[in-house]
């Protein structure tokens, strides 16, 4: 679908889950303090005046960037969905194979740059010391996507949409567990408002008969819950990694391991379908577009995690159904239902409420360093300069 940790200064540049705790990697406690102007209850006029002042204070540069980038990621997700739909309509249904190509692009861009920054020996050390972490991360991300697609073949759209929202509390829980984040009640309220907007989108699909049929609802719902759990966990771990490590390292490793995992699964599950799939110019154009969009999305997503947080990233993606409607109007001649626009507005309101008390800056501090086993004897300032 894009918290920060504080580390002790000695020997903790090597990312280790043993060092991740609420004490060593805390988000700032947002439960009792706020940088927002206080609300006044002295009189109705004073209340509305203070409420307006707080609303104005929301629109800092960081919040505007977070909201804008979040919606760009949501729009990008919609574009990827449209490209996938076009591939299916042209007789090309190979999800694992389709995922392989974006990982190749991601690996081709960021792995050579990682080798340039770390040196080949340093890169080999990275594979040996931290490769298993990135392999586990990409396994969660890739299999989450596989189960997500599989769920649509068994259950209806309403179940898929509602159960997919499970990734939000999962992501928040993992951030709390690994990073020690504490959520203010207004952030919980923002999540509930966003989910209410999602509910309106689901109602719109049901009213307009786009819900589909559930052939084996139990299995489909199980697949979707598993997919949402894997996705939410993967997003939280991505935030943990990218807050501490250079983006080029994280994406280079994700591309390399993603390429290996997707190629392995495709060769096992889809090798017999390769000869039956439609391979023509249109297919190659759609695959090329998809392979370009995914790495761009990953890059923006990692920057987004440093700017805001992974739970806020998942909340932003709830508007993707609205953007799907816009593409449907242009490409498939859908007739819009009025509730779609209400649902979109409700989700945007939830995204604003999420930061009505806390600020993006309070979600965590970035402490980006290259691993100590690569940095050697460089000073802390030199290490940060190398990882910039």
N, C-alpha and C positions, 0 to 999 in steps of 0.2 A: 507498500500500500506501500522523516520522513524523521535527565539528571546528571548530573555530573558527580564524579567521584573525586575526593581529596585523598592523596596518598601520603604516607610517611615518606620522608626524604631518603631513607636508606634502603636500597635494595628492593624497591617495590615497583620499578619500572616494568618488570616482567609481569604481564597481566596474569593474575591467578585468582581463581574464585575463592581461595582460602583467605585472601586479603580483603574480599568484598564483604562489608558488613555495615550495619547502620552507624557504627562508630567511626569506621575508617573512611566510609564513602557517603557522607550524609548529604542529602539535599537540604537546602535551608529550611528551617521550620517556618512554615507559612501560617501556622494555626493561630498565632497570637499577634503578629505584626503585619502591617500593610503599608506599602508606599502610596496607596491611593488616598485621596482626600476623605476624611471621615464623613459619615452621613449625620445630618442634624435632625433631631426629632423635636426641636423646640416649637415648631409650627409647621402647618402644611406648606407654606411658601418656602420656609427655610429647608424643609425636606427636599422639595423638588429642585431647589437651587443647588443643594449639595449633591443631589443625584445627578444633575446635569454636569456639575464639576467633575464628579467621578467618571462619568461617561467620557467626557473630553480627555481626562487623564489616561484613559485606555489607549488612545491612539498615538502611542509612541512609535518611533521608527521600528523598534524590535517587534512590537505587536503587529503593526501593519505588514511588515515583511513576513511574519509567521503566518498571518491569515492569507496573504497573497500567495506565498509559496505553497501553503497547504491546499489552496484551491487549484493551483497549477498542477500539483501532484494528483489531485482528484480528477482534473480534466485529462491529464496524461493517462491515468488508469482507464478512463473511458475510451480514449483513443486506442489503447491496447486491446480493450474488449471488442471494439468495432473491427479492428484488424483481424482478431481471432474469429469473430462472427463471419467476416468475409471469407476467411480461409475455409471455414466449415461449409459455407454456401457453395464454394468451388470444389468441394469434395476432398478437402485436405484436413483430416482429423487425426493428428499425431501430437498430442500435448507434450509428451516428454521430448520428442524430437524437436518440436517447436521451441521449447525452452533452451535447448542446447545452443542454438545460434546466438542469442543475446549474451550468454555466458562466455562464448568464444570472443565476442567483441569486447566485453568487459575485461577479460583476461588479457587480450591483445593490447589494450590501452594502458592498464594500470600495472600489470606485472612487469613489463620492461622498465617502467618508470621507477617501480620499487627496487628493482635490481640496480638501476642507475644510482639511486639514493643510498642504498644499503651496501652495494657491492654484491657480486655473485656469492661470495662466501657468507656474507651477512644474510642474504636471502635464503641460503641453504640452512643457516642457523634458525631463521624464522620458521621454515617448514618443519624442522626437527623439534623446536621448542614449543611453538604455538600453532602449528598446522592442525593439530587435532581439535583445537577450539573452533577454528574456522570451518573445519569439516563438519563438526557437530552443528554449528550455526546454519550452514547451507543445507544440511540434511533436514533440519526443522523447516526451513523456508521452502525448500523444494517439495518435500512431501506434503506440506500444508497446502501448496498449490495443487498438487496432484489429487488430494482428497477433496479439495474444494470443487474442482471440475467434476469429479466422480459423483459427488452428492447430487448435482443437478440432474443426473440420469435416474435418480431413485425417488426424490421427494419434490414437492412443489416449490414455487418461487417464494411464497410467503414464509415457509419454514426456513428456506435457505437464507433469506434476508434477515429474519429475526435472530436465527441462531448464529449467523455470521457476526452479529454485534457482540457476541460473547468474547470476541478477541479483545475488546476494550477493557472489561474488568480483569481479564487474564494479564494483559499488558501492564495495567496499573498494579496488580498484585506482584508481578515479577519485579517491577521497578521498586516497589516497597521492600520486597524480600532481599534483593541484591544490592540496592543502592541506599535504602533507608529513606525513601521519599515519604513525606507526610502531606496529605491532601487537605486543603481547606474545604469546608462544607460547600462553599460556592462552586468549587471545581466539581464536586459530586453533583450539584444541582445542574451545572452546565452539561455534564454527561447525560443526565436524565432528560434534559430538554432536547439534546441531540437525538437520543434514542426515541423520544416522542415524535420528532420529525421523521425518523426512519419508519415508525409505525404508520404515519400518514402516507408515506410512499407505498408501503405495503398495501394499505387500504385502497389506494389509487389503482394499484395493479389488480387487486381483486375485483374492484368495481368495473374496470375496463377489460375484464376477462383475460388478463395476461398471467394469471397465476399458474396455469399448467396443471397437470395431473400428477398425483403421487402414486407411483407404481409400487414401491416398497418403502413406505415412509420411515419405518423403524431404522432400516439400514442407512437411508439417505440422511436422516437427522443425526445418526451416529457419526457418519462421515463428516458432516458439516461441523458438529461440535469438536471433533478431533482436529479438523482443519483450522478452526478458529483458535483452538488452544495452541496449536503449533505456531500459527502466525503471530499471535499475541506474544508468545515467549520469544520467538525469533526477533520481533521488532524491539523488544526490551533489551535483548542481548546485543543487538546492533547498536543501540544507543550507548550501552556500557562500553563497547569496543571503541566506537568512534569518538567518544568523549575523551578517551585516553590515548588512542593510537591515530596516526595520520590516516586521512581518508584514502590515500592511494594504497596504503598497506591493506586496509580493510577490504576495499573493493577489488584489489588485485587478488587477494586470497579467496574472496567470494567467487570471483570469476573463474579462477583455476579449479577450485573444488567443485563449483557448480557445473563446470564443463565435464568433470570426471563423473559426478553423480548422475547427471542427466544422460550422458552417453551410455553409461552402464545400464540404467533403467530402460532407456529407449531400445538398446540392443536386445534386452531380455523380453520386453513386453510388446515392442512394435516392429521388430525386424521383418516379420512376415507381411506387415502392412506397407512397408516402404515401396514395394513393387506395385501395389494396388493403388497407392495414392496418386493424385493428379499432379504432375510436375509440368508446369508451363510458365510462360512469361508472367502471367497474372499472379501465380503462386509465388514466384520468386520476388516480385515487387512487394507483395504483402509481407513475406518473410523478412525482406530487407527493411521495410518500415518498422516492423515489430522489433527487429534486432537492433535498430537504432534508438527506438523509443525507450526500451527497457534500461539500457545503460544510462541514458540521460535521466530517467526517473530515479534510478539508484543514486546517482551523483547528487541530485537535488535533495533526495530523501536524507542522505547522510548529513548534508549541511543543515537540513531542517532539524535533525535530532540535536545538533549543537545549538541551534537558535531557540528551539522550544523544547519539545519532548516527544517521545514515541506515543504516549497515550493521545496527545493532541494531534499527532499525525493520523492516527486511526479515526479520530472524530472527524477530521476534515474529509476523509474518504467517504463519509456517509452521503455527501452531496453528489457522488458520482452517478447515482441513478437519475438525478435531474439533468446532468450533462448528457447522459445516454438518451434522454428524451429529446434534447436539442438535436443530437445526431440523427435520431430516429425521424424527426421532422424533415431533415434535409435529405437523408439517404433512403429511408424506408417509408416515408409519407405517413408517419404516425399522426393520430389526432390527439392533441394534448388535452389532458383532463385538468380542471382548475385546481384540484387538490395538490397536484405536483408543485405548483408555485407556492402554495401555502407551506407545504412540507419543507421546501428549500429554505424559505424564510425562517422557519422554526429552527432548522439545523444551524443556520448562520447566527441566530440569536443565542443558541446554546454555545457556539464557539466564542461569542463575545462574553457571555456570562462566565465561562470557564476562567477568564482572566480579569474578571471584575474586581477581584481582591488581590490575587497573586499577579506577578509580572513574569514575562518570559525569562528575564535575567535571573529570577529567583529559582528557576527550575533546576539549576545546577551550574557549576563552574567547569569549563573545559580545561583539562590539564594534559595536553597532547605532548607526548614524548615518544621518541623511538626507543625500542627495548634496550635495556642496560647492557645486555650481552652483545649488542651491535655497537652501541655508543662508545663502549670502552672507557677511556679515562677522560672524555670530554666533560666540561663543566655543565651544570644544569642549564645555563643560558645557551651554551653551544648546542646542547641536545634539543632544546626547544627551537632554536634557529634551524637545525637540520630537519625537524619534523614539521615546520611551518608549511 
